Amino acid sequence: MRLKVLFCLLPILIASCTKEVKTKDSLLEHLSPNPSLVVKINNLTNFRSELKNNSFLKNVEQFSHLGDILSKAKGLEHLSTEKTTVLGIYEVGKGHYDYILAAKNNTNLFNVDSIANKKVESFSYEGTTITKYTLDELDVFQLQVERDVIMSSSQMLIENVVRLSGNQKTDPVLEKLYNTSSADKSATLFLNPEGNTSLLSLKEKNDDNKPFSSWISLDFTANSDEVNLNGVAMATDSTKTFINLFKGTSPLANKTPAYAPLNAQAIISYTFDDYRIFANNQNTYLDRVKQVDSLFNTIEEVGIIFLNNKKTVLLKSYGTEGLYDYLDSKKTASQNYQGNEILELQEPQLITEHFTPLVKNFEANFCTVIENSFIFSEDKEALQTIISSHKSSSSFDKDQGYLTAKAYMANESSMLFISNNTGIDFFAEQELSENLADDITSDDLDDLVFASQMVMDNGFGHFNLLTSKIKQSQEKNAVSPLFTLELNTDLATDPQFVKNHRTNEQEIVVQDQNNVLYLISNDGKVLWTKQLEGRIQGDIQQIDIYKNGKLQLAFTTNDQFLVLDRNGDEVAPFKIDFEGGNLNPLAVFDYDGSRNYRFVVTQGRKVFMYNNQGKIVRGFTFTEASSNILGAPKHFRVGNKDYIVFKLDNSTIRILHRVGSDRIKVPEKIDFSNNDVFLYKDKFTVTNKTGVLHQIDTNGKLVATNFNLNPDHGFYATSNTLVFMDDNVLSIKGKKVELELGVYSKPKIFYIYDKIYVGVTDIQNRQIYLFDSQAEPIPNFPVFGSSMIDLTDMDNDKQLELVAKDQDNSLIVYKIN
């Protein structure tokens, strides 16, 4: 059972903690022999973010068997690098661990300047200088080997590195997996199940268990709701490992979930397309010589159903006659239950005798046949439950947890395990150390599903391991949080959606108070961060500057105009500094849709217009206004004419040609409110601080309509829709809605799939409201949030997602079903 549980519980145990290219100076070579766990960290920032923002991983941080590792790993909190690092975990005493970390050296790799309680000293060992940092009573040892830096929580381990320098022998299986591992994931975990009883917190047992496999390589990804590990397990022909039971067989579709009751705690399914090959592998594994029993030649799946902390075993067959005749001859009694015969058997060891180690500690006292599957149990009540559930079509494959997990799994597998929280509690009590079992059973895992899958192919076991929040089926118009993401510090800008040109889906950009810009995937993963020198002004614009379908991000900060590519790298020559700062938000004009952009940066009274090459457009003559410019200028097209509109703080509005000369002269003064200019009914439309709506037509005629709005009112318009937010009264096309008393953001209009949505947020009470064009509320709103929103179909499934600031240091994404 222990081998099986290692496979079944690998998501918990691991979470607790191509062409082969030979790397000449691999960081792996710096590790001492026999690590319990190796972590190759490809992107330290993303890895930290994924660990920090996953709710399950936050819970397991408190587990007792992780305490020693995590407490010592705090010494690496001050590590900063964009290059690959390798972390090895070593057991240095029963249940006690230390680490070795290898990284490429850089000038700011390990910065402890901000730590007040620290001590730095050096000593020599065998001619090598070792630096010892004592940080808040936590020791970190460091040495440099050529261009690499080695760090450790243990003086003994760092001295081992010195002694073995140049003579370390890396396990060839580990080295092969390391050199062929993906660089696209934030990290890859390498675990050797053999001899890791303590790390995996397995119970000490006296039976002679063979290892599950040789090294296992698992690429790590996580978002707020799930942890996913994908990779391979290896086993050489000369080793008797569990996965070699399936060597030479092909995986099949797993049918056990269709027979398990809806309220089953867990299922395990093993498949093989040739029983005789499996039986020969079994003989090798068990070191025995036994003739293959033809009685089971038609068996192609062995399933275990866990129900009320008891096991039932399923044998799926493509021909039932021979096995049924044998069982019928061995029955001591039978009864009919809902049209199914239940046989009472006199060979309780029949299943364990022929299918160990897949099934152990099980007595086959009863059996029934459903369709082409034989189901065995220790008591007949379990079979009665399974028969009743099958007849009512109330099976485990309809469970929402199963459906959540199955969405991530291949259709066919050699081994499949899916469990809810009670199943995990049962496994923990049976197989794990008492301390860890207590941690798991006392933790709140009610909304989680755990799944593992292994697909055997050409001697490799391909793994897919998952821990995920159960995704509930949604009623129409339901609004549910999709994920939340906590940043390193408070948000400085409202989150907004931007398009991923590779997938045509949407992602999220946001900046924090430390001026770090984040790009976040639509499943809540931080794709990259970019340290900026200042605060982004207004919205980020997306452009296709090379006209090849690849999009960039364009914006101004307080004193820079920047364009970043898909990876967050600066696009030359678009890093332009402005002495004195105080820039307005960037305006981007694409006059005729040809992507011959005009980038307009305004600073005080000055106007700078740049082309796609980052050069000043000499033909644009409006380079300085008569007064300071308010906000970003706007471009509108009416008929076949272009209009560029500037608001100035001397209460004048300038409406210009493309070349910068006046197209419309407006002599009237307007004491502008803090709202933008919009084109409504083909008129340039603004409001003033006394709540008057001013509209200017293309002939220069101005019409004023007094709406008696407060000075801090909000205003938004599209070509045919006018929206006001005045105190707690929202007006959409003249229809008014009185909301709860609060402090409201400006309203914002979204036009998606031929429907208008109007969003507004009560900042004081952290409530987001959403309405349609008739001022009717969208069902299940308001929802929690504390900023203006952005709204889109993020993943192109015709259902909308909404992003907003959540807490001060986090954002939230909702899905509207």
Secondary structure, 3 states (H helix, E strand, C coil): CHHHHHHHCHHHHHHHCCCCCCCCCCHHHHCCCCCCEEEEECCHHHHHHHHHHCHHHHHHCCCHHHHHHHHHHHHHCCECCCCCEEEEEEEEECCEEEEEEEEECCCCCECCCCCCCEEEEEEEECCEEEEEEEECCEEEEEEEECCEEEEECCHHHHHHHHHCCCCCCCCHHHHHHHHCCCCCCCEEEEECCCCCCCCCCECCCCCCCCCCCCCEEEEEEECCCEEEEEEEEECCCCCCCHHHHHCCCCCEECCHHHHCECCCCEEEEEECCCHHHHHHHHHHHCCCCCCCCHHHCCEEEEEEEEECCEEEEEEEECCCHHHHHHHHHCEEEEEEECCEEEEEECCCCHHHHHHCCCCCCCCCCEEEEECCEEEEECCHHHHHHHHHHHHCCCEHHHCHHHHHHHCCCCCEECEEEEECHHHHHHHHHHHECHHHHHHHHHCCCCCEEEEEEEEEECCEEEEEEEEEECCCCCCCCCEEEEEEEECCCCECCCCEEEEECCCCEEEEEEEECCCEEEEECCCCCEEEEEECCCCCEEEEEEECCCCCCCCEEEEECCCEEEEECCCCCEEEEEEEECCCCCECCCEEECCCCCCCCEEEEEECCEEEEECCCCCECCCCCCCECCCCEEEEEEEEEECCEEEEEEEECCCCEEEECCCCCEEECCCCCCCECCCCCEEECCEEEEEECCCEEEEECCCCCEEEEECCCCCCCEEEECCCCEEEEECCEEEECCEEEECCCCCECCCEEEEECCEEEEEEEECCCCEEEEEECCCCECCCCCEECCCCCEEECCCCCCCEEEEEECCCCEEEEEEEC
